[in-house]
Protein backbone atom coordinates (compact mmCIF):
# COMPACT_ATOMS: atom_id res chain seq x y z
CA UNK A 1 0.00 0.00 0.00
CA UNK A 2 2.83 2.41 0.88
CA UNK A 3 4.67 1.57 -2.35
CA UNK A 4 1.53 2.30 -4.37
CA UNK A 5 1.19 5.66 -2.67
CA UNK A 6 4.82 6.83 -2.42
CA UNK A 7 6.64 4.71 -4.98
CA UNK A 8 8.57 1.47 -4.74
CA UNK A 9 12.06 2.93 -4.39
CA UNK A 10 11.42 5.22 -1.38
CA UNK A 11 9.54 2.49 0.47
CA UNK A 12 12.27 -0.05 -0.33
CA UNK A 13 14.97 2.32 0.92
CA UNK A 14 13.00 3.05 4.10
CA UNK A 15 12.36 -0.65 4.74
CA UNK A 16 16.01 -1.55 4.24
CA UNK A 17 17.04 1.27 6.56
CA UNK A 18 14.62 0.06 9.26
CA UNK A 19 16.11 -3.43 8.92
CA UNK A 20 19.67 -2.13 9.23
CA UNK A 21 18.82 0.01 12.25
CA UNK A 22 16.99 -2.87 13.94
CA UNK A 23 20.00 -5.15 13.51
CA UNK A 24 22.31 -2.42 14.80
CA UNK A 25 20.02 -1.89 17.79
CA UNK A 26 20.65 -5.46 18.92
CA UNK A 27 23.99 -4.17 20.20
CA UNK A 28 22.19 -2.09 22.82
CA UNK A 29 19.59 -4.50 24.20
CA UNK A 30 19.98 -6.92 27.06
CA UNK A 31 16.51 -8.11 28.02
CA UNK A 32 14.41 -10.76 26.32
CA UNK A 33 11.47 -8.41 25.70
CA UNK A 34 13.76 -5.97 23.88
CA UNK A 35 15.02 -8.74 21.62
CA UNK A 36 11.45 -9.77 20.81
CA UNK A 37 10.47 -6.17 20.06
CA UNK A 38 13.39 -5.78 17.67
CA UNK A 39 12.53 -9.11 16.05
CA UNK A 40 9.00 -7.84 15.37
CA UNK A 41 10.32 -4.56 13.90
CA UNK A 42 12.90 -6.35 11.76
CA UNK A 43 10.45 -9.03 10.62
CA UNK A 44 7.79 -6.51 9.69
CA UNK A 45 10.28 -4.48 7.64
CA UNK A 46 11.63 -7.66 6.02
CA UNK A 47 8.14 -8.83 5.12
CA UNK A 48 7.28 -5.42 3.71
CA UNK A 49 10.42 -5.19 1.59
CA UNK A 50 10.48 -8.65 0.04
CA UNK A 51 7.50 -8.20 -2.34
CA UNK A 52 8.99 -4.93 -3.57
CA UNK A 53 11.88 -6.73 -5.26
CA UNK A 54 9.51 -8.23 -7.85
CA UNK A 55 8.00 -4.81 -8.54
CA UNK A 56 11.46 -3.24 -8.85
CA UNK A 57 12.58 -6.00 -11.22
CA UNK A 58 9.54 -5.46 -13.43
CA UNK A 59 9.83 -1.67 -13.45
CA UNK A 60 13.57 -1.48 -14.06
CA UNK A 61 14.17 -4.51 -16.29
CA UNK A 62 10.78 -5.32 -17.84
CA UNK A 63 8.68 -8.46 -17.68
CA UNK A 64 10.69 -10.41 -20.28
CA UNK A 65 13.73 -10.96 -18.04
CA UNK A 66 12.00 -10.60 -14.70
CA UNK A 67 12.56 -14.28 -13.88
CA UNK A 68 16.30 -13.99 -14.53
CA UNK A 69 16.65 -10.82 -12.47
CA UNK A 70 14.61 -12.21 -9.56
CA UNK A 71 16.42 -15.54 -9.76
CA UNK A 72 19.80 -13.83 -9.51
CA UNK A 73 18.66 -11.59 -6.66
CA UNK A 74 17.16 -14.49 -4.73
CA UNK A 75 20.27 -16.63 -5.29
CA UNK A 76 22.52 -13.93 -3.84
CA UNK A 77 20.19 -13.32 -0.89
CA UNK A 78 19.88 -17.07 -0.24
CA UNK A 79 23.66 -17.41 -0.20
CA UNK A 80 23.84 -14.59 2.32
CA UNK A 81 21.15 -16.17 4.48
CA UNK A 82 22.96 -19.52 4.32
CA UNK A 83 26.39 -18.11 5.13
CA UNK A 84 25.21 -15.64 7.79
CA UNK A 85 24.57 -18.20 10.54
CA UNK A 86 27.84 -20.01 9.79
CA UNK A 87 29.81 -16.78 9.91
CA UNK A 88 27.90 -15.65 13.01
CA UNK A 89 28.71 -18.91 14.77
CA UNK A 90 32.35 -18.63 13.78
CA UNK A 91 32.51 -15.04 15.06
CA UNK A 92 30.84 -16.06 18.31
CA UNK A 93 33.28 -18.95 18.77
CA UNK A 94 36.21 -16.57 18.24
CA UNK A 95 35.01 -13.62 20.31
CA UNK A 96 32.48 -15.06 22.75
CA UNK A 97 29.85 -12.49 21.74
CA UNK A 98 27.58 -11.65 18.83
CA UNK A 99 28.84 -8.07 18.61
CA UNK A 100 30.70 -8.49 15.33
CA UNK A 101 27.80 -10.36 13.77
CA UNK A 102 25.49 -7.43 14.51
CA UNK A 103 28.08 -4.89 13.36
CA UNK A 104 28.63 -6.79 10.11
CA UNK A 105 24.91 -7.23 9.51
CA UNK A 106 24.35 -3.52 10.17
CA UNK A 107 27.08 -2.68 7.62
CA UNK A 108 25.56 -5.03 5.02
CA UNK A 109 22.17 -3.44 5.67
CA UNK A 110 23.57 0.04 5.08
CA UNK A 111 25.20 -1.29 1.92
CA UNK A 112 21.79 -2.50 0.73
CA UNK A 113 20.37 0.96 1.40
CA UNK A 114 23.21 2.50 -0.65
CA UNK A 115 22.57 0.10 -3.55
CA UNK A 116 18.84 0.88 -3.47
CA UNK A 117 19.56 4.60 -3.44
CA UNK A 118 21.88 4.17 -6.44
CA UNK A 119 19.07 2.94 -8.67
CA UNK A 120 18.31 5.75 -11.13
CA UNK A 121 14.85 7.30 -11.14
CA UNK A 122 12.45 5.58 -13.48
CA UNK A 123 11.64 7.42 -16.70
CA UNK A 124 8.26 9.12 -16.51
CA UNK A 125 6.85 6.71 -19.10
CA UNK A 126 7.75 3.67 -16.96
CA UNK A 127 6.27 5.29 -13.83
CA UNK A 128 2.92 5.95 -15.48
CA UNK A 129 2.80 2.49 -17.12
CA UNK A 130 3.54 0.80 -13.78
CA UNK A 131 0.75 2.73 -12.03
N, C-alpha and C positions, 0 to 999 in steps of 0.2 A: 504494500500500500504506500509506504514512504517512497519507494523507488518510482512508483507511478506519479507521485505528486512532485517530487524534487529531482528526479533523475537517478539513473542507476549509479553513475560514478560517484556523486557526493555521498549517497547512502552506503555504497561499498567502502569508500574511504573512512567514513564515520564508524562503520561496523568493525573494520580492521583495526582502527585506532582504539576502540573500546576493548577489543580482544587483547591488543598489546598492553594497554594500561591495566587490564584485569590480571594478566600474567605477571606484570611487574609488581602489582600490588601484593601478590603472594609473598613477596619479600618482607612485608610489614605486618603480616597477621600471625597470630599465635594461638588463637582459640578455634575450636572446631566450628562454631557457628559462623565465624568470619570466613573460613575456608568454604563452607557451604554457600554463603552469600556470593562469594566471588565465582564459585562454580556456576551458580544460576546466571550471573551477569555474563560470564564468558560463554556459557552454553546458549543463552538467548542471542547474543551477538553472532556466534558461530552459525546457529540455525537461520538467522536472518540474512547472513552474507552468502551462504552456500548457493541458494537459488539464483542469486544475482550473477554468478559466473556464466550460467547458460545464456542469460540475457545479454551480458557483455560480449560473449562470443558471437552471438547472432548479430548484434549491432555493429561490432567492429570488423568481423570477418565474413559475415553473410551466412546464409543457411546451408550453402553447398559444402563448406568445409567445417561446419560447426562440430560434427562428430570428431574430426581430427583434432581440432583445437581443444575441445573438452576432454578428449582422451589424453592428450599430452598434459593438460593442466591437472587432471585427476591422477595421472601416473606420478607426476612430480610431487603432488600433495600426499599421495599414498606412500611414496618412499620416505617423505619427511615424517609421516605419522608412524611408519614402521621403525625408522631409525631413532626417533626421538626417545622412546622408552629405553632403548639399548644405551644410547649416549647418556641419558639421565641416570641410569643405573651405574654406568661406568664412572660418571662424575661424582655420584654419591659415594661409591666405593673408594674413590681417591680422596675426597675431601670430607666425607662424613656429614654432608649437608646438601640440600637441594639448591643452594644459593646460585651456583653457576648455571644450573639448568634453567632457573627462572630468568636470570640475566640474559642467557643466550636466547631463550624463547622471546623475551621482550625485544631483543635486538632484531630477531627474525621478523617479529610482528611489525616493528617500525620499518623494516625493509619492505615488507608487503605494502605498507601504507605508501612508501616512496614509489614503488612500482605502479601502484594504482593511480597515484597523482601524476605519474609520467605519461599515462595514456593521453593522447591528444583529444581535444574536444571533437565530438562527432560533427560532421558537416550538417548543416541545417536540414538538408534533404533527408538524411538518415534519421535525424531526430523526429521529424514529422512522420516519416514512414513507420517508425517504431511505435509511435503513439497511437 
